[in-house]
Amino acid sequence: MIRLDAITRVFRMGDQEVRALNGINLDIASGEYVSIMGPSGSGKSTLLNVIGLLDRPDGGRYELDGADVTDLSENDRARVRREKIGFVFQSFHLVPRLTAAENIELPLILEGVAPVERKSRVEAALDAFDLKDRARHRPSELSGGQRQRVAIARATILRPTALLADEPTGNLDHRIGAEVMALLEGLHHAGTTLIIVTHDRELGARAHRHIAMRDGEIVGDET
């Protein structure tokens, strides 16, 4: 599903050059559950952003489902993201003025899904993520765990083939974090490719495949 060949990403800070990714070669098959671990500055979030087409590499080739997506236009990158990739972030990234139901519905609106189908799919998502009694609440009125469940529901409402999660339990206590991980792993068991970036060894160990990064390079890859 995902193939990276000699991917590089370089950032310039003043007169210094920082190689955030340094010749990354990586294949991830459809349906895998992968954790990407490493210390701060190792390049793990940059790698996730490249995989998610949020960032463009400076060199190398990226294939997604057999298609070269390295040099797509911004419009085409946005289309591929909508069709194939869901995102879950540590900081939730919900729209503050929208209710839980409206946040979940937003990708369907942007995709042009008809109102009747939108209503049906949002109701199903609210039920699946135990949010029916919070449908009309705005993010400020939700707990951290509820906000992350809304974020996961929004990320999966278009039924992506891959779900990318960047420190998905970073703002949650241990108990709520375990509940969120159970939700993500349930989606994996249903067939979704799950890729998680984390610095938490306990969390990373739950994955079936563990990728270790340091200084922009993959230094370990174990199943």
N, C-alpha and C positions, 0 to 999 in steps of 0.2 A: 504493500500500500504506500509506504513512505520510503524513499530512497534518496539519501544525501551523498553526494560524491565530491570530495575535496572542498567542502563549504568553508569559506572564510568570511569573517565580518570584522571590519576595522573601524575603530572610533578614534578621532583625533581630539586631543585635549591640549590646547595651546600648540606647542611645538613637539608634543609627544604623540606617538602612535601606539594605541592599545589594540592588540589583536584579541578581541573577545572570543572569536572562533578561529581556530588555526588548523584548517585542513580536515574538517570533520567528515568521516565516512560512517554512514549509519543506515541500516535497513530495519524497518519495523513492519511486520506483517499485519494484515487485517485481523482484528480480534485480539491482539496482544494486550497485556497489562504491564506497562513499563514505568519504572521510576527513574528519574534523573536526579542524581545527588551530587553534592559538592559544596565546598565552602563559598562564602560570599565572594563574588568576583571570579568564579570559576567558569562562567559562561553559560550556566544552565538555563537561566531565564532568556538569554539572548537566543539560545538554541530553540527553546520553545516558541519564541516569537517568530523565528524563521520558519519553523515547521507550520505554524499557524498563519503564515503569510501576512503577519503584522509588520514584519521587517524583511528587507530585501538583502540577500547576501552580496558581498563585494566580489566574490569569486566562487567557482564551483557550479554544480548542477543539482537541481532539486526536482525529483519526479514524484508526483502524487497520483496514485491510481493509474500509473503507466503514462501519464501525460507530463511533459516538461512545463513546470510552472515557474521556472527561475525568473524569466523576464516578462511576465505578463504585465499588461497595463494595470493601473490602479482599479479601473472598473472591473476588469476580468478577475483581478485578485479578490475584490469584494464579492463578486458572484461566486467564486469557488469557495470562499469562506462560508458564505450563507448556505451553500449546498452540502458541504462536506464536513465542516469543522465547528465544534462548539467550544466555548471558552468559559472557564470558571477561575476567578481571581480571588486573592486573599482579601481584597478590599471591596468585593461584591460588585461595584460599579453599577448599582441600580440608579434609575432616574428618580431623584427625590420627590418630584411633584406628582409622580404616577403611583397608583395603587399597586399592590402585589399582582393583581390580575392584569392590570394594564402593562406592567413591566414584562410579564410573561407573554402578553399578546404582541408586544412591539415588533419582534422579528417577523411575525406573520403579516402584520400590516406592511412592513417594508418589502416583504416578498410578494405582496398583492393577493394574498389568500382571501377568499370571499368571506364576508361577515358571518354567515351562518356556520361555515366550517371553523372560522376563528373561535367563535363562541364554544363550539363543541370541543375543540382541542384544548382550549384554556381550561374549561371545566374539568376535563379529564386530567390535565396536569395538576390542577389544584387538588383534586382528589388523590392522585398518585403520590403527591409530595406532602399530604396531610396539611394543606393550607386553606381548605374551604372556609374555615372560620376567620381567616385573615385576608380574604380576597380583596376587601375594600380598604385595608390598612395601607398607609404609606410606609416607606422604609424606616422612617424615624419612629414609627409605632411598633416595629417588629424587633424581636430579639436577634442576636447575631446568628443563631442557628436558623431562625426563620428566614432571615435575609439571604443566607447562603442557600437555603432550599429554593427560594424564589430565583436566585441566580442560576442554580442548576436546572430548574424547570425552564427558564428562559433559554439557557444554552442548548437544551435538548428538544425544544418545541418544534424545530424544523427537522428533527430526526437525523442528526449528522452521523456520519460513519465513524468519526473520531472525536473524542472529548479530551481537551487539553486543560489541565488544572495546575495553576501556579500557586503553591503554598495554600491549598484550599482550606486548611484548618488553622492557618496561622493566627487568625483573630478570634479563635474559639477556644473554650476550655476543653479539657480532655474528654469529658463525657459527650458534649455536643459534637466535638470533632470526630469522635468514633461513630456517632450517628450519621454525620455527613459522609464519612468514608464508606459506611454501609450502603448509603444511597448510590454513591459513585460506583462501588463494586457491584451493586445490583444491576446497574446499567451495563457494566462490562459483561456480566454473566448473560445478559440478554443479547450480546453480540457486538457492543460498541468497543472500538479500540480506545483504551484508556492510557493516557500519558500524564504522569504526575511529576512536577518538579518540587523537590523538598530538600531541606537541610536536616530534617528529622529522620534519624536512622530507623527508628521504630516504625514510622509511617512508610518509609521507603521499602522496608523489608516485607511489607504486605504484598508488594507487586510480585509478579512471576519472573520478571527480568529486571536486573538492576544495572544501570549505567552510571559509572562514576566519572566525574569531570574535575579537572584541575588546570588552571591557566589556559583555558580555551581549548583544551584537548580532552578526548575520551581516554581515560587511563584504566578503565575497567568495564567489562561487559559480561555479566554472569546471569545465567538462567537458573 
